[in-house]
């Protein structure tokens, strides 16, 4: 069956926010004389509530922290890094291919609508989406559950076998696969060693290495 829709994750896939997010927490941990544990951080990628770094850090320092003030500083540091990031390689070509072939285009993310809107506006990519489906901090909707992808398919009016999902994390890839969707995995510096190939149907280092028409030809 021909492909009718491209479904994109956001964080770490359209824009590499994952590296900046991890760097923000690494900074906070080092401010208190500790290192952010990579294995624990991996549990947070692509989902909501996978692990609580605040509780862990407070256990390490042995006291409660001024979370609100510290979080403001951490978030400011993170945003400074993200603002230097543009679209990941190959993404703009896939956006153009969707328009050229008349494919529907959606974002499916465990993040919040506000977060995604902020960055799409910054990148001048807010227009052209047929759907944006987000978890908005709700653990029961977040990946690796298939909920967000199933909602996206319904909103777009396409079948699971008529869509391709693009994901950078195992949590995201598992969510799309549970919804019956073919998954292309594109890891980033944070997710490269998390075993994405175990969940995705196809893994490439960069979408720039896989022209959109070459991918679509696999389904024709």
C-alpha positions, 0 to 999 in steps of 0.5 A: 500500500502506498504511504500517505503520511509522515509522522515525526517525533520532535525532540531529538528528531526534528531538532536535537533538543536531547543533547541540550536537555542532558547538558542542562541536567549535567550542569545542575548535577555538577553544581552539586558535586555529582555526575548525571548517571547516563543509564538513569537519564536514558530512561527519560528519553522520549517519554514522561516520568521514566525517572526523577532526576530531582529526587535522585540528586536530593538523595545524593546531596542529602537535603532538599533543594530549591527546585524552582530557582535551580530549575529556572537556571537549568532551563535557561542554560538548556534554552541557550544551547537549543537556540543554536540548533536548527533542523537536523540534517535531511529533515527539511528534505522530508518536509518538502517531499511530503508537500511534493507528494501530497502526504499528510504530515504530523508531529507525534511527541511526548513533549508539550504543545507549548514546547513544540510551538515555541521551537517551530515558531523559532524555526519558522516551521509552524505552518503546514502540519496536519496534526500535532499530537502531544502528551502534555506531561501525561504519563498515561499518554506518553510513549512507549504507549501507542496512544499518541500514534493511534490518535495521530492516525485517526486525526489524519484518516490514514491506516497504520500501514499507510504511514511512516514514523521517524523516531530517535529513541527506543521509547518512541520507536516502540510506541510507533511499532505498537501502533502498527507503523513502520519506523525509521530510526535516526539516533542522535548523540544521546540515543546512539547507544540506547539500542534503537535498532532493536525497536525500529524497522530501519536505522540510518545515521542521518535522514540526509543519507536516505532520500525521501523518494528512495524510502517511498520506493520501498513501499511502492 
